[in-house]
Amino acid sequence: MDRQWNVSGGAVLGEEGFCERSVHIAEGTIVVDGAAGARQLDATGLLVLPGLIDIHGDAFERQIMPRPKVVFDKGIALRDSDHQLVANGVTTAFHALTISWEPGLRSLESATEIVEAWKRARPALDCDTRLHLRWETFAFNAVEQVEAWLALDPAPILAFNDHTTSYVRKSANPKQLERIVGRTGMTREAWLELLQSIWAQRGRVPDMRRRLAEAAKSRGVVVLAHDETSPEERDLYRGLGADSSEFPLTFETAAAARQAGEHVILGAPNVVLGGSQTGAICATEAIERRLCTVLASDYYYPALLHAPFKLADPAEPGFGAAWDLVSKHAAEAAGLPDRGELCPGKRADLILVDGSDRAYPSVEAVMVAGRLIYDRRGRA
């Protein structure tokens, strides 16, 4: 009966809000009826919620490079990130792996090492950990390898990123430049010289984008577009198969995506902190204007848990909609229809949360595919 559970005594989040009922699990799936002899998980006094789905998180980079030029083993970093994810209630995570023309942490060489470390570590990870391939559109040397990675199992997400254009703009600002150059191990002068040589090849971008878009389409890979600056750019990437807008830089761009029925992904830290730290659009305002449908951890894993509690009180009707931002809608945007809700037939990814202190919700237990992987107080 190890694969059969009855989770009882808690307030279970459903389509109509919270209600006191049991969640029955068999062989990793939520089922209608409980089995005699199933193991019991006591959720008394707790909220029973769908597990968090993180469609874009790059906090694992801090485990690899906690300080500029200090690099730790990728396997250690991935395993430690797994512990952080689970403790914060994340049951599915896409590591946002940037693949750039830059040397250092975001180089093709580093990305290759991380992918190989992920392959080795994944069977032992508790969170369902996948890859989100953030291909820098000027990383021409990486196209062939990224194309090959689209065949990974489980399938990755592919995101089109253009940071190079903004780098050209930021290159005149010493403070902005310092953080970018710090992760490459290069001198400022050498990096600027490399940037100019890459920028001179910008005419190659459209063909390379098209090539990867076609490869992703042929494999059924979910495609996103990152940091879109305008509705026109949203049109461009929509034409390349990017059905969601990730971190759009203007409300007009977000509105264009929503008018087309597309998901708009913004950062949960933006919500928790009360605004963007880079001057981008305010995620809370976007949610209030119905211009944001998904939140991602971005650079800080705990934010994914805290954001819904910041947006709504669990005692109020709006909490279910706030939680959809980090579960149901995130599953839709990631192309994972088997999870994100606590209803029969869905994968049994769920968390028990003590939400009595709204400012500091606490994850008390975590199940991934019906397997109890974290039980803070030994309730089972």
C-alpha positions as CSV (number, residue, x, y, z in Angstrom):
1,M,0.0,0.0,0.0
2,D,3.0,2.3,-0.1
3,R,1.7,3.8,-3.4
4,Q,-1.8,4.4,-1.9
5,W,-2.6,7.3,0.3
6,N,-5.5,9.1,1.9
7,V,-4.7,12.8,2.7
8,S,-7.3,13.9,5.2
9,G,-8.3,16.6,7.6
10,G,-7.1,19.5,5.6
11,A,-8.7,22.3,3.6
12,V,-8.3,21.2,0.0
13,L,-8.1,23.8,-2.8
14,G,-10.5,23.0,-5.7
15,E,-12.2,24.9,-8.4
16,E,-14.7,26.4,-6.0
17,G,-12.2,27.3,-3.3
18,F,-11.3,25.4,-0.2
19,C,-13.3,22.5,1.2
20,E,-12.7,19.9,3.8
21,R,-12.4,16.6,2.0
22,S,-9.9,13.8,1.6
23,V,-7.5,13.4,-1.4
24,H,-7.1,9.8,-2.4
25,I,-4.0,8.7,-4.3
26,A,-3.1,5.4,-6.0
27,E,0.0,4.7,-8.0
28,G,1.0,8.3,-8.2
29,T,-2.4,9.6,-9.4
30,I,-5.3,11.3,-7.7
31,V,-8.3,8.9,-7.7
32,V,-12.0,9.2,-6.7
33,D,-12.1,6.6,-3.9
34,G,-9.6,5.6,-1.3
35,A,-8.4,2.1,-0.9
36,A,-8.7,0.0,2.3
37,G,-5.4,-0.1,4.0
38,A,-4.0,3.0,2.3
39,R,-1.5,5.0,4.2
40,Q,-2.8,8.1,6.0
41,L,-1.4,11.6,5.8
42,D,-2.9,13.9,8.4
43,A,-3.4,17.4,7.1
44,T,-5.4,18.7,10.0
45,G,-5.2,22.5,10.2
46,L,-3.3,22.8,7.0
47,L,-4.0,23.9,3.4
48,V,-3.8,21.1,0.8
49,L,-2.6,22.7,-2.4
50,P,-1.4,21.6,-5.9
51,G,2.4,21.5,-6.0
52,L,4.2,24.6,-7.3
53,I,5.3,24.5,-10.9
54,D,8.3,26.7,-11.6
55,I,8.5,27.3,-15.4
56,H,11.6,29.5,-15.1
57,G,14.1,29.5,-12.3
58,D,17.8,30.3,-12.4
59,A,18.6,30.5,-8.7
60,F,20.6,27.3,-9.3
61,E,23.3,29.5,-10.9
62,R,24.0,31.0,-7.4
63,Q,24.8,27.5,-6.2
64,I,27.3,27.1,-9.1
65,M,28.8,30.6,-8.8
66,P,28.0,32.1,-5.4
67,R,30.6,34.8,-6.1
68,P,32.2,36.0,-9.3
69,K,35.0,33.6,-10.4
70,V,34.1,31.1,-7.6
71,V,32.7,28.0,-9.3
72,F,31.4,24.8,-7.6
73,D,30.7,21.4,-8.9
74,K,27.5,21.4,-11.0
75,G,26.3,18.1,-9.4
76,I,26.5,19.6,-5.9
77,A,24.7,22.7,-7.1
78,L,21.8,20.7,-8.7
79,R,21.3,18.5,-5.6
80,D,21.4,21.5,-3.3
81,S,18.9,23.3,-5.5
82,D,16.7,20.3,-5.3
83,H,16.5,20.5,-1.5
84,Q,15.6,24.2,-1.8
85,L,12.9,23.6,-4.3
86,V,11.2,20.9,-2.3
87,A,11.4,22.8,1.0
88,N,9.6,25.7,-0.8
89,G,6.9,23.4,-2.2
90,V,8.1,23.2,-5.8
91,T,7.2,19.8,-7.3
92,T,8.1,20.5,-10.9
93,A,10.9,22.8,-11.9
94,F,12.4,24.0,-15.1
95,H,16.0,25.1,-14.6
96,A,16.4,28.2,-16.8
97,L,19.8,27.4,-18.4
98,T,21.2,30.3,-20.4
99,I,23.2,29.4,-23.5
100,S,25.1,32.4,-24.6
101,W,28.1,33.5,-26.7
102,E,29.6,34.8,-23.4
103,P,32.4,32.8,-21.8
104,G,32.0,31.7,-18.2
105,L,28.8,30.7,-16.4
106,R,26.5,31.2,-19.4
107,S,28.8,29.8,-22.1
108,L,28.0,26.8,-24.3
109,E,30.8,24.9,-22.4
110,S,29.2,25.6,-19.0
111,A,25.7,24.7,-20.3
112,T,27.0,21.4,-21.7
113,E,28.5,20.6,-18.2
114,I,25.2,21.4,-16.5
115,V,23.1,19.3,-19.0
116,E,25.4,16.3,-18.3
117,A,25.3,16.9,-14.6
118,W,21.5,17.1,-14.8
119,K,21.3,13.8,-16.7
120,R,23.3,12.1,-13.9
121,A,21.5,13.8,-11.0
122,R,17.9,13.7,-12.2
123,P,17.0,10.1,-11.2
124,A,18.0,11.0,-7.6
125,L,16.3,14.4,-7.4
126,D,13.0,14.6,-5.5
127,C,11.5,17.5,-7.5
128,D,10.6,16.7,-11.1
129,T,13.5,18.7,-12.5
130,R,13.6,19.6,-16.2
131,L,15.5,22.1,-18.4
132,H,14.4,25.4,-19.9
133,L,16.9,26.2,-22.6
134,R,17.3,30.0,-22.8
135,W,19.1,30.3,-26.1
136,E,20.7,33.7,-26.7
137,T,19.8,34.6,-30.3
138,F,23.3,35.7,-31.0
139,A,24.9,32.5,-29.8
140,F,25.4,31.2,-33.3
141,N,28.0,28.6,-32.1
142,A,25.4,26.9,-29.9
143,V,22.7,26.4,-32.5
144,E,23.6,22.8,-33.4
145,Q,24.0,21.7,-29.8
146,V,20.7,23.4,-28.7
147,E,19.0,21.6,-31.6
148,A,20.3,18.3,-30.3
149,W,19.1,19.1,-26.8
150,L,15.6,19.5,-28.0
151,A,15.5,15.7,-28.1
152,L,16.2,15.4,-24.3
153,D,13.8,13.3,-22.2
154,P,11.8,14.8,-20.6
155,A,11.5,17.4,-23.3
156,P,12.9,20.8,-22.4
157,I,11.4,24.2,-23.0
158,L,13.1,26.4,-25.6
159,A,13.1,30.2,-25.0
160,F,14.4,32.9,-27.4
161,N,16.5,35.5,-25.5
162,D,18.1,38.6,-26.9
163,H,20.2,40.1,-24.1
164,T,22.8,41.2,-26.6
165,T,20.9,44.2,-27.9
166,S,20.5,45.4,-24.3
167,Y,24.2,44.7,-23.6
168,V,25.1,47.1,-26.4
169,R,22.9,49.7,-24.8
170,K,24.3,49.0,-21.2
171,S,27.9,48.9,-22.3
172,A,28.2,52.7,-21.6
173,N,27.1,52.2,-18.0
174,P,30.0,51.0,-15.8
175,K,27.7,49.7,-13.0
176,Q,25.5,47.7,-15.3
177,L,28.5,46.4,-17.1
178,E,30.2,45.2,-13.9
179,R,27.6,42.5,-13.1
180,I,27.5,41.2,-16.6
181,V,31.3,41.0,-17.1
182,G,31.8,39.5,-13.6
183,R,30.3,36.1,-14.4
184,T,32.5,35.7,-17.6
185,G,35.9,35.9,-16.1
186,M,37.0,38.4,-18.7
187,T,38.4,41.9,-18.4
188,R,36.1,44.7,-19.2
189,E,38.1,45.6,-22.3
190,A,38.2,42.1,-23.7
191,W,34.4,41.6,-23.1
192,L,33.6,44.8,-24.9
193,E,35.7,43.8,-27.9
194,L,33.9,40.4,-28.0
195,L,30.5,42.1,-27.7
196,Q,31.3,44.3,-30.7
197,S,32.4,41.3,-32.8
198,I,29.2,39.5,-32.0
199,W,27.0,42.6,-32.6
200,A,28.6,42.9,-36.1
201,Q,27.1,39.6,-37.0
202,R,23.5,40.5,-36.1
203,G,22.3,39.9,-39.7
204,R,22.6,36.1,-38.9
205,V,20.0,36.2,-36.1
206,P,16.8,35.7,-38.2
207,D,18.0,32.6,-39.9
208,M,19.3,31.0,-36.7
209,R,16.0,31.8,-34.9
210,R,14.0,30.2,-37.7
211,R,16.2,27.1,-37.7
212,L,15.6,26.4,-34.0
213,A,11.9,27.3,-34.2
214,E,11.4,24.7,-36.9
215,A,13.4,22.1,-34.9
216,A,11.3,22.8,-31.8
217,K,8.1,22.5,-33.8
218,S,9.1,19.2,-35.3
219,R,9.6,17.8,-31.8
220,G,6.6,19.4,-30.2
221,V,8.8,21.4,-27.8
222,V,7.1,24.3,-25.9
223,V,8.6,27.6,-27.1
224,L,8.7,30.9,-25.2
225,A,10.0,34.4,-26.0
226,H,11.8,36.4,-23.3
227,D,11.9,40.1,-22.7
228,E,9.7,41.1,-25.6
229,T,9.8,44.9,-26.0
230,S,6.6,45.6,-28.1
231,P,3.5,44.1,-29.6
232,E,5.3,43.9,-32.9
233,E,8.0,41.7,-31.3
234,R,5.2,39.5,-29.8
235,D,3.9,39.1,-33.4
236,L,7.4,38.1,-34.6
237,Y,7.9,35.4,-31.9
238,R,4.3,34.2,-32.2
239,G,5.1,33.5,-35.8
240,L,8.0,31.4,-34.7
241,G,5.8,29.3,-32.4
242,A,6.3,31.0,-29.1
243,D,2.8,30.7,-27.6
244,S,3.7,32.5,-24.3
245,S,5.3,35.8,-23.6
246,E,7.9,35.5,-20.8
247,F,8.8,38.7,-18.9
248,P,7.4,41.2,-21.5
249,L,8.9,44.6,-20.9
250,T,5.7,46.7,-21.5
251,F,2.1,46.5,-20.5
252,E,1.2,46.9,-24.2
253,T,3.2,43.7,-25.1
254,A,1.5,41.8,-22.3
255,A,-1.9,43.0,-23.5
256,A,-1.2,41.9,-27.0
257,A,-0.4,38.4,-25.7
258,R,-3.5,38.2,-23.6
259,Q,-5.7,39.5,-26.4
260,A,-4.4,36.5,-28.4
261,G,-5.3,34.1,-25.6
262,E,-1.6,33.5,-24.7
263,H,0.0,33.1,-21.3
264,V,2.1,35.9,-19.9
265,I,4.8,34.9,-17.4
266,L,6.3,37.3,-14.9
267,G,8.5,37.0,-11.8
268,A,7.2,36.0,-8.4
269,P,9.9,38.1,-6.7
270,N,8.4,41.1,-8.5
271,V,5.2,40.4,-6.5
272,V,6.8,39.7,-3.2
273,L,9.0,42.9,-3.4
274,G,6.2,45.1,-4.7
275,G,7.8,45.8,-8.1
276,S,10.6,45.0,-10.5
277,Q,14.1,45.7,-9.4
278,T,15.2,46.4,-13.0
279,G,12.5,48.9,-13.8
280,A,10.3,46.4,-15.7
281,I,6.5,46.3,-15.4
282,C,5.0,45.7,-12.0
283,A,3.7,42.1,-11.8
284,T,1.1,42.8,-9.2
285,E,-0.4,45.6,-11.4
286,A,-0.3,43.2,-14.4
287,I,-2.2,40.6,-12.4
288,E,-4.8,43.1,-11.3
289,R,-5.2,44.2,-15.0
290,R,-5.5,40.5,-16.0
291,L,-2.3,40.8,-18.0
292,C,-0.3,38.1,-16.2
293,T,-1.3,34.5,-15.9
294,V,1.8,32.7,-14.7
295,L,4.4,33.5,-12.1
296,A,7.9,32.0,-12.0
297,S,10.6,31.9,-9.3
298,D,13.0,33.7,-11.6
299,Y,16.0,34.2,-9.4
300,Y,14.5,33.4,-5.9
301,Y,12.8,30.0,-5.2
302,P,10.9,31.1,-2.0
303,A,9.1,33.8,-3.9
304,L,6.9,31.2,-5.7
305,L,5.3,30.1,-2.5
306,H,5.0,33.6,-1.0
307,A,3.6,35.4,-4.0
308,P,0.0,33.9,-3.9
309,F,-0.2,34.7,-0.1
310,K,0.9,38.3,-0.9
311,L,-1.8,38.6,-3.5
312,A,-4.7,37.1,-1.5
313,D,-5.8,35.8,1.8
314,P,-6.5,32.0,1.9
315,A,-9.8,32.9,3.6
316,E,-10.9,35.0,0.6
317,P,-12.3,33.7,-2.7
318,G,-9.5,35.2,-4.7
319,F,-6.8,32.9,-3.3
320,G,-7.6,30.1,-5.8
321,A,-7.0,32.4,-8.7
322,A,-3.7,33.5,-7.1
323,W,-2.6,29.9,-6.7
324,D,-3.5,29.1,-10.3
325,L,-0.6,31.5,-11.3
326,V,1.9,29.1,-9.8
327,S,0.2,25.7,-10.5
328,K,-2.6,25.3,-13.0
329,H,-1.6,28.0,-15.5
330,A,2.1,27.3,-15.1
331,A,1.3,23.6,-16.1
332,E,-0.6,24.9,-19.1
333,A,2.2,27.1,-20.3
334,A,4.8,24.4,-19.8
335,G,2.7,21.9,-21.8
336,L,2.1,19.6,-18.8
337,P,-1.7,18.8,-18.7
338,D,-1.2,16.0,-16.2
339,R,-0.6,18.3,-13.2
340,G,-1.5,21.6,-11.6
341,E,-4.9,20.7,-10.0
342,L,-6.1,18.4,-7.3
343,C,-8.7,16.4,-9.2
344,P,-9.0,12.7,-10.2
345,G,-6.8,11.7,-13.0
346,K,-4.1,14.3,-12.3
347,R,-0.6,13.4,-11.1
348,A,-0.5,13.5,-7.3
349,D,1.8,16.5,-6.8
350,L,0.6,18.2,-3.7
351,I,1.9,20.2,-0.7
352,L,0.6,20.8,2.8
353,V,1.0,24.4,3.9
354,D,0.5,26.1,7.2
355,G,-0.9,29.4,6.1
356,S,-1.9,30.7,9.5
357,D,0.7,33.4,9.3
358,R,0.1,34.8,5.8
359,A,3.4,36.7,5.8
360,Y,5.4,33.5,6.4
361,P,3.5,30.4,5.0
362,S,5.3,27.2,5.9
363,V,5.5,24.0,3.7
364,E,4.9,21.1,6.1
365,A,4.8,18.2,3.6
366,V,5.4,17.5,-0.1
367,M,4.3,14.7,-2.4
368,V,5.6,14.3,-5.9
369,A,3.8,11.7,-8.1
370,G,2.2,10.2,-4.9
371,R,5.6,9.8,-3.2
372,L,6.0,11.5,0.2
373,I,9.4,13.2,-0.1
374,Y,9.2,15.8,2.7
375,D,7.3,15.6,6.0
376,R,8.5,18.3,8.3
377,R,6.8,17.0,11.4
378,G,6.3,13.3,10.7
379,R,2.5,13.4,10.1
380,A,2.4,10.2,8.0
